[in-house]
């Protein structure tokens, strides 16, 4: 597996460099609760499967679920640095 998968507080990654981003998905999971799999998980899996073949944007993180995860984790770490 090249990237990672997040299910609640559990992160499965193939490469440690994806841990930071996947932590953003854990924050999404906390926000959305049981809706996480439907609202984030399913679209993310579909995007991951189709990205290489369908997306014109080469940046994987352009997709809203991925962009939101990155924004959440960036804000979380920024807040930790300020505290």
Secondary structure in CASP SS format (residue, H / E / C, confidence):
PFRMAT SS
TARGET T0000
AUTHOR 0000-0000-0000
METHOD secondary structure of the structure
MODEL  1
X C 1.00
X C 1.00
X C 1.00
X E 1.00
X E 1.00
X E 1.00
X E 1.00
X C 1.00
X C 1.00
X E 1.00
X E 1.00
X E 1.00
X E 1.00
X C 1.00
X C 1.00
X H 1.00
X H 1.00
X H 1.00
X H 1.00
X H 1.00
X H 1.00
X H 1.00
X H 1.00
X H 1.00
X H 1.00
X H 1.00
X H 1.00
X H 1.00
X H 1.00
X H 1.00
X H 1.00
X H 1.00
X H 1.00
X H 1.00
X H 1.00
X H 1.00
X H 1.00
X H 1.00
X H 1.00
X H 1.00
X H 1.00
X H 1.00
X H 1.00
X H 1.00
X H 1.00
X H 1.00
X H 1.00
X H 1.00
X H 1.00
X H 1.00
X H 1.00
X H 1.00
X H 1.00
X H 1.00
X C 1.00
X C 1.00
X C 1.00
X C 1.00
X C 1.00
X H 1.00
X H 1.00
X H 1.00
X C 1.00
X H 1.00
X H 1.00
X H 1.00
X H 1.00
X H 1.00
X H 1.00
X H 1.00
X H 1.00
X H 1.00
X H 1.00
X H 1.00
X H 1.00
X H 1.00
X H 1.00
X H 1.00
X H 1.00
X H 1.00
X H 1.00
X H 1.00
X C 1.00
END
